[in-house]
Amino acid sequence: MTKRAAAAGLALILFIGLATLRSTAQQPAPAATAGEQQLYESFRAWITAQPADVQQGDEAAVIQRYTAYLQSQGKSPAEARNIVDQLRKIGDRAEVERWNRILTSSNAAFNKSPNTFLVEMLKGLRPGRALDVGMGQGRNTIYLAQQGWDAVGFDPADRAVEAAKLQAAQLGVKITTHVARAEDFDWGTAQWDLIVLSYVGGREFVPNVVRSLRPGGMLLVEGFHRDATKTQPIGGAVVFDTNELLKIYGALRVIRYEDTDAVADFGLQKVRVVRLLAQKP
């Protein structure tokens, strides 16, 4: 779910969110091999178990820590360097492939219905132009379109985006989709009446969100509170500290903020989540 600010390096992989939103911008990335996927999953398991300051650290610091960890597990310095080099070459391919599998699985542990906070907050809003960041298999994008919104979504997971397009066609609703990373997508200026960040992060999107919302436009965010990481590993991009969303989106007017226990859309477990609806002045 980052994370995403730097470029395609190890530190970026760090910020795996549902988002890590980094994938091949114009063309789908080649799938990672089984060996590459195994290397990446090991790194992913390690990084999600690290404290927030490590997850949000720079690339050099992450590499240094992971190299030291590998050596503590019996790898020689040369073997550890080789693993890190391979991870660099893999780039974001393994994360994209991971989400392609999750989002197109028939029995994946995530909510395939629209986000409940989104559904509740849409009541009374006049439809306009909406952007679903990290749209996945389109559950929120399609719902927006069904409610009369001009719904646009993007995600680096190409197979998930294709699944969204297919479902929309079957339902007879029009959506606009893009296979893209957040840093490669053209957010525009004063383009959107609503931007949805549902379990895809938030802190890394602040400049894009504030610039691209129209005056009076709304931002809707839902993610995990850091307390949720006490019981399960979660990518740092989609984890927020107490009141962090209020601080990072201080340029917007808060309409509603929730810090509560609820069944999260991903994992489907009752954990502490945070939600924000805010408006551009």
VEXFILUM-787362 format. One line per field, with one value per residue: chain; x, y, z of N, C-alpha, C in turn; residue number from 1. Coordinates in steps of 0.001 Angstrom, whole numbers, plus 500000, padded with zeros to 6 digits. Each point is the difference from the previous one (the first is absolute). Example, Ala and Ser with C-alpha at 12.3 -4.5 7.8 and 13.67 -1.06 7.14 Angstrom:
chain = [A, A]
n_xx = [513190, 499650]
n_yy = [494310, 501050]
n_zz = [507800, 499280]
ca_xx = [499110, 500820]
ca_yy = [501190, 501190]
ca_zz = [500000, 500060]
c_xx = [500900, 499230]
c_yy = [501200, 501090]
c_zz = [500000, 500730]
n = [1, 2]
This chain:
chain = [A, A, A, A, A, A, A, A, A, A, A, A, A, A, A, A, A, A, A, A, A, A, A, A, A, A, A, A, A, A, A, A, A, A, A, A, A, A, A, A, A, A, A, A, A, A, A, A, A, A, A, A, A, A, A, A, A, A, A, A, A, A, A, A, A, A, A, A, A, A, A, A, A, A, A, A, A, A, A, A, A, A, A, A, A, A, A, A, A, A, A, A, A, A, A, A, A, A, A, A, A, A, A, A, A, A, A, A, A, A, A, A, A, A, A, A, A, A, A, A, A, A, A, A, A, A, A, A, A, A, A, A, A, A, A, A, A, A, A, A, A, A, A, A, A, A, A, A, A, A, A, A, A, A, A, A, A, A, A, A, A, A, A, A, A, A, A, A, A, A, A, A, A, A, A, A, A, A, A, A, A, A, A, A, A, A, A, A, A, A, A, A, A, A, A, A, A, A, A, A, A, A, A, A, A, A, A, A, A, A, A, A, A, A, A, A, A, A, A, A, A, A, A, A, A, A, A, A, A, A, A, A, A, A, A, A, A, A, A, A, A, A, A, A, A, A, A, A, A, A, A, A, A, A, A, A, A, A, A, A, A, A, A, A, A, A, A, A, A, A, A, A, A, A, A, A, A, A, A, A, A]
n_xx = [501558, 502659, 499971, 499584, 500837, 500847, 500650, 500549, 500177, 500904, 500331, 499770, 500643, 500716, 499570, 499799, 499210, 498979, 500671, 500804, 499244, 500816, 499862, 499777, 500445, 500660, 500958, 499218, 500457, 501132, 499317, 500114, 501203, 499872, 501246, 499672, 498883, 500733, 500968, 499074, 499354, 501240, 500332, 498891, 500180, 501262, 499754, 498973, 501038, 500522, 500584, 499122, 500938, 500033, 498713, 500086, 501046, 501176, 500249, 500961, 499173, 499010, 500760, 500515, 498784, 499515, 501070, 499916, 498704, 500252, 500962, 499062, 499438, 501296, 499520, 500870, 500956, 500686, 499509, 500205, 501157, 500181, 499484, 500696, 501036, 499653, 499831, 501113, 500496, 499485, 500461, 498994, 500646, 500719, 500043, 500213, 500859, 500502, 499826, 500613, 500776, 500271, 500108, 500582, 500342, 499462, 501047, 500356, 500795, 499151, 499536, 499203, 499323, 499274, 500969, 499728, 501176, 500471, 499353, 500386, 501237, 499698, 499299, 499202, 501053, 500078, 499704, 501287, 501217, 500185, 501026, 500096, 500809, 500743, 499353, 501111, 499088, 500047, 500051, 500884, 500834, 499667, 500112, 501088, 500363, 499677, 500686, 500456, 501074, 500747, 500067, 501151, 500704, 501039, 500824, 501132, 499056, 500626, 500183, 500253, 500700, 500529, 500117, 500451, 500738, 500327, 500165, 500632, 500631, 500186, 500338, 500609, 501108, 500196, 501212, 500871, 500847, 501024, 500922, 500206, 501200, 499938, 501304, 499383, 499018, 499300, 500258, 500736, 499374, 499409, 500241, 500060, 498775, 500629, 500860, 500102, 500429, 499580, 500689, 500382, 499840, 500846, 500997, 500184, 498690, 500405, 501180, 499947, 499617, 500783, 500953, 499703, 499708, 498761, 499865, 499875, 501045, 499685, 500671, 499988, 500368, 500421, 500517, 501080, 499581, 501052, 498999, 499494, 501166, 499360, 499016, 500471, 500794, 500266, 499941, 501130, 499829, 499341, 501030, 499130, 500722, 499769, 498895, 500749, 498882, 499618, 501191, 500084, 498706, 500875, 500341, 499401, 498735, 500123, 499400, 500799, 500291, 500410, 500109, 499777, 499369, 500459, 499213, 501299, 500049, 501214, 499899, 498991, 500872, 499413, 500392, 500977, 499071, 500500, 499135, 500100, 499121, 500645, 499902, 500254, 500542]
n_yy = [499245, 504177, 499930, 500309, 500445, 499255, 499027, 499258, 500254, 499484, 501252, 499992, 498893, 500659, 500938, 498814, 500483, 500027, 499932, 499636, 499898, 499097, 500169, 499349, 501136, 499828, 499118, 498927, 499909, 499451, 498883, 500080, 499444, 498693, 499942, 500908, 499328, 498895, 500529, 500448, 498836, 499511, 500846, 499710, 498726, 500203, 500703, 499167, 499297, 500941, 500758, 500947, 500339, 498683, 499713, 501118, 499204, 500555, 499918, 500893, 500610, 499857, 500313, 500968, 500282, 499945, 500640, 500807, 500108, 500091, 500817, 500572, 499772, 500328, 501064, 499686, 500912, 499108, 499008, 500748, 500394, 498730, 499693, 500975, 499596, 498763, 500429, 500649, 498905, 499356, 501047, 500518, 499211, 499644, 501283, 500396, 499007, 500369, 501282, 499692, 499180, 500915, 500988, 498985, 499726, 498811, 499748, 501164, 500287, 500501, 501162, 499229, 500382, 501054, 500826, 499544, 500507, 499518, 498870, 500041, 500340, 499099, 499597, 500542, 499335, 501138, 499053, 499707, 500494, 498674, 499997, 498725, 500374, 499221, 500051, 499238, 499122, 501262, 499424, 500950, 499790, 498730, 499967, 500741, 499223, 499003, 500835, 499898, 499551, 500966, 498681, 500424, 498952, 499861, 499090, 499666, 499413, 499689, 498814, 500673, 500883, 498974, 499437, 501190, 500097, 498720, 500175, 501135, 499362, 498989, 501005, 500285, 500159, 501291, 499470, 500879, 499162, 499933, 499357, 500410, 500494, 500301, 499739, 499086, 499947, 500547, 500457, 500857, 501109, 500051, 498696, 499834, 499484, 498847, 499816, 498728, 499927, 498880, 499987, 501200, 500494, 501015, 499717, 499059, 500136, 500563, 500253, 498755, 499560, 500793, 499746, 498703, 500204, 500016, 501324, 499606, 499516, 498708, 499740, 498722, 499742, 498751, 499721, 499324, 499909, 500630, 500133, 500076, 500623, 500139, 499775, 500814, 499448, 501306, 500186, 500652, 499879, 498936, 500349, 500478, 500976, 500102, 500406, 499035, 499411, 500392, 499551, 498853, 499982, 500683, 499936, 498866, 500262, 499617, 499069, 498934, 499652, 498757, 499625, 498844, 499074, 499337, 499287, 499820, 500789, 500115, 498675, 500858, 500655, 499897, 501175, 500735, 500781, 500756, 501016, 500552, 500963, 500593, 501322, 500202, 500973]
n_zz = [500000, 499706, 500023, 499254, 500398, 500308, 499630, 499155, 501236, 500802, 500247, 498734, 499791, 500842, 499234, 500410, 499298, 500075, 499990, 499758, 499214, 499867, 498843, 498967, 499666, 498884, 500227, 500017, 501249, 499542, 500101, 501313, 499930, 500117, 499507, 499071, 499806, 500097, 499256, 499169, 500058, 499947, 499023, 499360, 500342, 499606, 498906, 499815, 500449, 499212, 500944, 500275, 500883, 500102, 500075, 500679, 500246, 499762, 498710, 500195, 500844, 499129, 498977, 500747, 500422, 498761, 499548, 501049, 499714, 498710, 500370, 500760, 498792, 499973, 499346, 499060, 500201, 499283, 500741, 501086, 499498, 499696, 501187, 500569, 499288, 500333, 501252, 499810, 499430, 501033, 500713, 499312, 499168, 501068, 500364, 498765, 499813, 501169, 499650, 498880, 500712, 500942, 499142, 499379, 501249, 499822, 500782, 499457, 501026, 499127, 500339, 499299, 501062, 499656, 500249, 501215, 500319, 498848, 500161, 501269, 499661, 499058, 501041, 499116, 499499, 499346, 499133, 499877, 499973, 500020, 500846, 499607, 500973, 499216, 498856, 499868, 500460, 500414, 501197, 500280, 498981, 499975, 501318, 499886, 498993, 500794, 500774, 498752, 500637, 499490, 500024, 500533, 499614, 500828, 499489, 500606, 500723, 498878, 500567, 501106, 499315, 499344, 501194, 500386, 498905, 500193, 501308, 499745, 499011, 500857, 500822, 498854, 500709, 499858, 499919, 500442, 499415, 500851, 499312, 501245, 500245, 501291, 499963, 499281, 500869, 499034, 501211, 499326, 499647, 501193, 500055, 501331, 500011, 499755, 500989, 499637, 501256, 499480, 501130, 499634, 501205, 500086, 500837, 499088, 500150, 501120, 499409, 499526, 501184, 500721, 499132, 499977, 501277, 499563, 500006, 501252, 499310, 500029, 501097, 499630, 501244, 499801, 501197, 500286, 501237, 500491, 500831, 498764, 499976, 501140, 499147, 499052, 499085, 499938, 498695, 500247, 498693, 500402, 500774, 500879, 500524, 501287, 499371, 499480, 499619, 501208, 500344, 499318, 500295, 500696, 498719, 500362, 499792, 501247, 499305, 499954, 501232, 499714, 501247, 499387, 500671, 498953, 499217, 499894, 498931, 500490, 499915, 499857, 500751, 501181, 499555, 500446, 499497, 499012, 500064, 498817, 500191, 499016, 500073, 498711, 500689]
ca_xx = [498442, 500432, 500712, 500011, 500477, 501271, 499804, 499785, 501071, 499615, 499245, 498652, 499320, 499681, 498702, 499121, 498727, 499158, 500302, 501219, 499746, 501084, 500038, 500420, 499071, 499286, 499840, 500041, 501335, 500079, 499809, 501199, 500149, 499750, 501140, 499943, 498875, 500391, 500908, 499233, 499107, 500834, 500262, 498724, 499696, 500928, 499757, 498724, 500166, 500868, 499297, 499629, 501129, 500760, 499182, 499944, 501358, 500449, 500418, 501305, 499824, 499294, 500956, 500971, 499353, 499637, 501259, 500424, 499079, 500350, 501239, 499688, 499338, 500987, 500481, 501290, 499854, 499817, 498650, 499050, 500058, 499375, 498549, 499560, 500106, 498876, 498787, 500015, 499657, 498585, 499231, 498646, 499288, 499474, 498863, 498887, 499506, 499337, 498664, 499220, 499486, 499046, 498809, 499222, 499714, 498583, 499805, 500916, 499452, 499767, 498619, 499792, 498939, 500561, 500370, 498800, 500145, 499718, 498564, 499326, 500344, 499467, 498600, 499797, 500964, 499639, 501053, 500875, 501104, 500660, 501223, 500247, 501440, 500207, 498636, 499921, 499056, 498955, 498798, 499547, 499829, 498720, 498922, 499885, 499337, 498601, 499320, 499931, 501261, 500946, 500963, 501311, 500842, 501273, 500690, 501049, 499685, 499306, 498942, 498898, 499322, 499231, 498833, 499074, 499393, 499072, 498822, 499244, 499296, 498919, 498979, 499487, 500397, 501205, 501101, 501248, 501064, 501380, 501025, 501017, 500449, 499539, 500936, 499928, 498654, 499792, 498926, 499445, 499772, 498570, 499337, 499157, 499051, 500206, 501144, 499864, 501218, 499494, 501058, 501120, 500940, 499473, 500981, 500834, 499177, 499477, 500068, 499134, 498599, 499626, 500040, 499079, 498604, 499353, 499490, 498793, 500150, 500161, 500953, 499565, 501108, 499873, 501187, 500196, 500724, 501216, 499681, 499650, 501225, 500378, 499475, 500228, 500915, 499306, 500911, 500003, 499315, 498570, 499908, 500083, 500015, 498859, 499805, 500953, 499282, 499588, 501177, 500571, 499040, 499608, 499570, 498601, 499051, 499529, 498553, 499800, 501184, 499689, 501064, 499049, 500164, 499096, 500534, 500763, 499713, 501024, 500212, 498651, 500027, 499647, 501211, 499852, 500160, 499795, 499247, 499949, 499356, 500437, 499603, 500901, 499318]
ca_yy = [500755, 499943, 498995, 500313, 501253, 499941, 499477, 498594, 499352, 499129, 500743, 500170, 498740, 500166, 500528, 499120, 500153, 499628, 500977, 500642, 500778, 500225, 498891, 500522, 501067, 499901, 498609, 499078, 499479, 498544, 499378, 499511, 498551, 499398, 500312, 501415, 500196, 499496, 500995, 501190, 499706, 499986, 501403, 500608, 499545, 500689, 501437, 500284, 499749, 501034, 501179, 501004, 500824, 499207, 499882, 501287, 500480, 500110, 498741, 499573, 499471, 498726, 499027, 499689, 499178, 498688, 499283, 499528, 498920, 498808, 499437, 499411, 498734, 499053, 500322, 500683, 501353, 499926, 499480, 501052, 501012, 499430, 500014, 501389, 500347, 499365, 500736, 501240, 499668, 499627, 501230, 499873, 498934, 498995, 500576, 500076, 498648, 499601, 500579, 499389, 498723, 500243, 500719, 499221, 498693, 499784, 499834, 500888, 500548, 501441, 500384, 500258, 500987, 501334, 500371, 500449, 501426, 500683, 499911, 500886, 501397, 500438, 500379, 501445, 500687, 500038, 499348, 500807, 499224, 499332, 499237, 498905, 499738, 498607, 499493, 498553, 499373, 500940, 499986, 501362, 500718, 499568, 500526, 501424, 500127, 499618, 501099, 501148, 500727, 499765, 499276, 499690, 499285, 499485, 499037, 499318, 498576, 499997, 498995, 500474, 501048, 499321, 499403, 501100, 500389, 498940, 500053, 501208, 499728, 499063, 500719, 501077, 501323, 500511, 500476, 500266, 499362, 500148, 499194, 501020, 500314, 501317, 501036, 500112, 500410, 501438, 500378, 501246, 501106, 500295, 499047, 498982, 500340, 499007, 499097, 498899, 499279, 498909, 499029, 500156, 500981, 501355, 501051, 500271, 500583, 501301, 501066, 499674, 500113, 501397, 500701, 499490, 500173, 501265, 500660, 499326, 498567, 499200, 498897, 498942, 499088, 498991, 499167, 499381, 500677, 499239, 498932, 498773, 499257, 499192, 498646, 499499, 500839, 500870, 500924, 501302, 501045, 500072, 500061, 501392, 500241, 500749, 501349, 500330, 500466, 501385, 500845, 500043, 500674, 501212, 501032, 499750, 500154, 498685, 499803, 498898, 499185, 498885, 499115, 499057, 498579, 499579, 498949, 500631, 499455, 499009, 499158, 499726, 499823, 501206, 500658, 501455, 500651, 501448, 500431, 501454, 500694, 501381, 500797, 501087, 501291]
ca_zz = [500000, 500396, 499808, 498654, 499613, 499344, 498675, 500071, 500728, 501102, 500982, 499522, 500186, 501386, 500230, 499323, 500540, 499053, 499649, 499738, 498841, 499108, 499111, 498743, 499725, 498738, 499602, 501132, 500254, 499900, 501303, 500665, 500002, 501312, 500856, 500334, 500901, 501318, 500571, 500347, 501123, 501207, 500325, 500388, 501356, 500910, 500091, 500663, 501433, 500540, 500520, 499003, 499551, 499033, 498797, 499322, 499845, 498617, 499397, 500513, 501351, 499890, 499456, 501055, 501019, 499463, 499808, 501324, 500371, 499223, 500550, 501305, 499704, 499491, 498666, 499954, 499452, 498547, 499745, 500357, 498942, 498812, 500209, 499878, 498579, 499307, 500354, 499216, 498608, 499975, 500040, 500519, 499295, 500923, 500727, 499060, 499779, 501244, 500047, 498921, 500510, 501075, 499555, 499035, 500587, 500305, 501441, 500716, 501239, 499981, 499739, 498582, 499911, 500208, 501365, 500716, 500309, 498738, 499751, 500954, 499753, 498710, 500152, 500014, 499141, 498590, 499211, 499170, 499444, 501120, 499745, 500938, 499975, 500359, 499845, 500119, 499074, 499640, 500845, 500278, 498735, 499419, 500830, 499702, 498704, 500180, 500686, 499112, 499923, 498912, 500823, 499418, 500952, 499489, 500848, 499251, 499829, 498712, 499909, 500828, 499237, 498953, 500656, 500266, 498723, 499620, 500870, 499670, 498743, 500293, 500752, 499160, 500482, 499360, 500828, 499277, 500771, 499561, 500671, 500256, 501349, 500433, 499558, 498545, 499603, 499916, 500915, 499513, 500927, 500156, 499109, 500633, 501059, 501049, 499875, 500954, 500380, 500835, 500276, 499064, 500516, 500111, 500304, 498835, 498937, 500421, 498985, 498865, 500407, 500230, 498708, 498982, 500404, 499703, 501217, 500457, 499789, 501216, 500112, 500914, 500316, 501057, 500138, 501312, 501081, 500309, 500959, 499275, 499691, 501155, 499835, 498648, 499229, 499045, 499336, 500665, 499244, 500313, 501457, 500457, 501439, 500514, 499474, 498944, 498813, 500235, 499875, 498654, 499130, 500712, 499049, 499678, 501112, 500436, 500065, 500944, 500297, 500882, 500477, 500597, 499709, 498932, 499141, 498924, 498676, 499663, 501172, 500512, 501447, 500737, 500483, 500105, 498702, 499989, 498828, 499866, 498892, 500102, 498844, 499605, 500137]
c_xx = [501366, 500628, 500516, 500637, 501264, 499925, 499991, 501113, 499469, 499130, 498565, 499219, 499508, 498557, 499009, 498643, 499078, 500338, 501229, 499787, 501225, 500082, 500475, 498988, 499208, 499714, 500018, 501405, 500013, 499890, 501329, 500043, 499729, 501130, 500006, 498882, 500352, 500936, 499223, 499100, 500776, 500300, 498729, 499646, 500880, 499619, 498696, 500064, 500857, 499192, 499813, 501188, 500873, 499231, 500000, 501384, 500420, 500581, 501301, 499868, 499314, 500948, 500993, 499400, 499692, 501250, 500494, 499110, 500358, 501255, 499755, 499307, 500938, 500509, 501359, 499781, 499739, 498590, 498950, 499971, 499304, 498478, 499453, 500041, 498838, 498684, 499902, 499545, 498520, 499124, 498613, 499234, 499359, 498800, 498776, 499393, 499256, 498561, 499131, 499369, 498919, 498685, 499150, 499661, 498510, 499750, 500951, 499309, 499934, 498548, 499833, 498826, 500612, 500262, 498802, 500054, 499697, 498496, 499245, 500236, 499473, 498563, 499880, 500984, 499518, 501125, 500774, 501063, 500827, 501216, 500194, 501460, 500260, 498689, 499867, 499056, 498728, 498785, 499474, 499764, 498643, 498828, 499784, 499257, 498515, 499180, 499991, 501264, 500733, 501232, 501249, 500816, 501301, 500644, 501105, 499708, 499125, 498865, 498792, 499207, 499155, 498738, 498948, 499268, 498949, 498726, 499131, 499185, 498816, 498843, 499405, 500309, 501325, 501012, 501207, 501143, 501367, 500871, 501183, 500382, 499492, 500900, 499987, 498635, 499889, 498785, 499312, 499887, 498517, 499152, 498881, 499079, 500123, 501238, 499880, 501350, 499586, 501055, 501107, 501046, 499369, 501057, 500828, 499246, 499573, 500099, 499075, 498530, 499570, 499955, 498863, 498526, 499480, 499629, 498660, 500044, 500346, 501109, 499443, 501137, 499552, 501261, 500080, 500606, 501202, 499754, 499714, 501233, 500474, 499566, 500241, 500984, 499231, 501016, 499864, 499232, 498568, 499749, 500224, 499998, 498766, 500021, 500975, 499306, 499571, 501169, 500477, 499053, 499447, 499536, 498533, 499122, 499422, 498473, 499675, 501299, 499588, 501275, 499260, 500385, 498962, 500648, 500678, 499691, 501015, 500404, 498685, 499987, 499611, 501244, 499711, 500283, 499784, 499340, 499923, 499178, 500335, 499714, 501022, 499225, 499757]
c_yy = [500662, 501070, 500353, 501265, 499833, 499354, 498549, 499328, 499163, 500752, 500154, 498751, 499949, 500292, 499227, 500248, 499362, 501038, 500260, 500768, 500258, 498811, 500510, 501009, 499774, 498551, 499104, 499437, 498499, 499408, 499537, 498475, 499476, 500319, 501449, 500275, 499550, 500978, 501214, 499760, 499971, 501427, 500673, 499634, 500723, 501462, 500317, 499751, 501072, 501175, 501058, 500793, 499255, 499905, 501291, 500605, 500093, 498671, 499473, 499356, 498640, 498908, 499564, 499066, 498597, 499160, 499421, 498841, 498708, 499336, 499368, 498646, 498992, 500262, 500680, 501414, 499992, 499507, 501063, 501082, 499508, 500020, 501416, 500441, 499404, 500717, 501307, 499725, 499624, 501250, 499763, 498830, 499000, 500535, 500097, 498614, 499485, 500509, 499528, 498702, 500221, 500552, 499240, 498607, 499881, 499869, 500861, 500617, 501523, 500261, 500349, 500953, 501393, 500274, 500626, 501494, 500838, 500026, 500980, 501472, 500525, 500483, 501522, 500775, 499985, 499376, 500998, 499108, 499433, 499214, 498972, 499589, 498573, 499246, 498498, 499402, 500818, 500097, 501410, 500803, 499682, 500548, 501487, 500217, 499668, 501102, 501281, 500821, 499669, 499396, 499604, 499287, 499578, 499088, 499364, 498531, 499824, 498980, 500389, 501078, 499387, 499368, 501067, 500409, 498973, 500052, 501212, 499788, 499079, 500687, 501158, 501391, 500401, 500465, 500251, 499460, 500247, 499014, 500927, 500035, 501388, 501095, 500186, 500455, 501518, 500392, 501289, 501057, 500336, 499116, 499200, 500590, 499042, 499178, 498967, 499318, 498908, 498910, 500052, 500983, 501372, 501056, 500379, 500703, 501429, 501077, 499745, 500202, 501458, 500773, 499575, 500054, 501357, 500693, 499392, 498493, 499274, 498952, 499001, 499000, 498975, 499166, 499422, 500983, 499140, 498880, 498673, 499160, 499138, 498544, 499414, 500913, 500787, 500949, 501406, 501085, 500191, 500026, 501445, 500066, 500805, 501432, 500386, 500539, 501457, 500953, 500101, 500651, 501251, 501122, 499850, 500178, 498640, 499998, 498904, 499235, 498927, 499233, 498948, 498556, 499593, 498863, 500681, 499336, 498947, 499248, 499593, 499657, 501307, 500570, 501489, 500616, 501503, 500386, 501524, 500417, 501475, 500727, 501093, 501327, 500654]
c_zz = [500000, 500115, 498795, 499799, 499289, 498678, 500110, 500720, 501116, 500989, 499581, 500230, 501417, 500221, 499191, 500506, 499146, 499173, 499891, 498779, 499203, 499116, 498702, 499569, 498736, 499619, 501238, 500168, 499800, 501398, 500574, 499921, 501410, 500971, 500441, 501000, 501411, 500698, 500503, 501201, 501312, 500452, 500517, 501439, 501020, 500178, 500702, 501501, 500666, 500543, 498919, 499491, 499002, 498688, 499193, 499819, 498550, 499533, 500601, 501380, 499973, 499507, 501066, 501042, 499479, 499751, 501318, 500456, 499276, 500550, 501368, 499841, 499343, 498603, 500091, 499476, 498492, 499661, 500294, 498927, 498737, 500112, 499822, 498537, 499208, 500294, 499227, 498570, 499865, 499975, 500562, 499400, 500951, 500772, 499098, 499780, 501234, 500036, 498845, 500488, 501039, 499457, 498988, 500524, 500339, 501493, 500817, 501215, 499936, 499603, 498523, 499750, 500204, 501474, 500721, 500345, 498758, 499741, 500894, 499661, 498671, 500108, 500084, 499152, 498553, 499190, 499148, 499402, 501150, 499541, 501103, 499865, 500474, 499935, 500160, 498980, 499826, 500891, 500268, 498734, 499389, 500812, 499727, 498689, 500117, 500673, 499171, 499877, 498699, 500661, 499223, 501064, 499364, 501029, 499168, 499725, 498761, 499916, 500854, 499264, 498885, 500582, 500290, 498730, 499563, 500837, 499679, 498720, 500226, 500717, 499205, 500510, 499368, 501041, 499089, 500840, 499383, 500775, 500208, 501470, 500353, 499459, 498493, 499499, 499997, 500845, 499541, 501097, 500011, 499079, 500654, 501065, 501181, 499674, 501112, 500198, 500983, 500121, 498941, 500510, 500060, 500172, 498785, 498891, 500280, 498914, 498815, 500339, 500106, 498683, 499080, 500398, 499539, 501316, 500391, 499826, 501289, 499863, 500999, 500169, 501024, 500006, 501405, 500997, 500361, 500998, 499301, 499695, 501172, 499835, 498621, 499276, 498945, 499396, 500557, 499285, 500430, 501505, 500444, 501520, 500404, 499472, 498871, 498755, 500149, 499788, 498555, 498998, 500676, 499089, 499630, 501246, 500352, 500080, 501006, 500180, 500994, 500338, 500817, 499704, 498959, 499232, 498809, 498662, 499580, 501263, 500630, 501482, 500667, 500647, 500121, 498625, 500165, 498683, 499993, 498792, 500185, 498700, 499708, 500087, 498626]
n = [1, 2, 3, 4, 5, 6, 7, 8, 9, 10, 11, 12, 13, 14, 15, 16, 17, 18, 19, 20, 21, 22, 23, 24, 25, 26, 27, 28, 29, 30, 31, 32, 33, 34, 35, 36, 37, 38, 39, 40, 41, 42, 43, 44, 45, 46, 47, 48, 49, 50, 51, 52, 53, 54, 55, 56, 57, 58, 59, 60, 61, 62, 63, 64, 65, 66, 67, 68, 69, 70, 71, 72, 73, 74, 75, 76, 77, 78, 79, 80, 81, 82, 83, 84, 85, 86, 87, 88, 89, 90, 91, 92, 93, 94, 95, 96, 97, 98, 99, 100, 101, 102, 103, 104, 105, 106, 107, 108, 109, 110, 111, 112, 113, 114, 115, 116, 117, 118, 119, 120, 121, 122, 123, 124, 125, 126, 127, 128, 129, 130, 131, 132, 133, 134, 135, 136, 137, 138, 139, 140, 141, 142, 143, 144, 145, 146, 147, 148, 149, 150, 151, 152, 153, 154, 155, 156, 157, 158, 159, 160, 161, 162, 163, 164, 165, 166, 167, 168, 169, 170, 171, 172, 173, 174, 175, 176, 177, 178, 179, 180, 181, 182, 183, 184, 185, 186, 187, 188, 189, 190, 191, 192, 193, 194, 195, 196, 197, 198, 199, 200, 201, 202, 203, 204, 205, 206, 207, 208, 209, 210, 211, 212, 213, 214, 215, 216, 217, 218, 219, 220, 221, 222, 223, 224, 225, 226, 227, 228, 229, 230, 231, 232, 233, 234, 235, 236, 237, 238, 239, 240, 241, 242, 243, 244, 245, 246, 247, 248, 249, 250, 251, 252, 253, 254, 255, 256, 257, 258, 259, 260, 261, 262, 263, 264, 265, 266, 267, 268, 269, 270, 271, 272, 273, 274, 275, 276, 277, 278, 279, 280, 281]
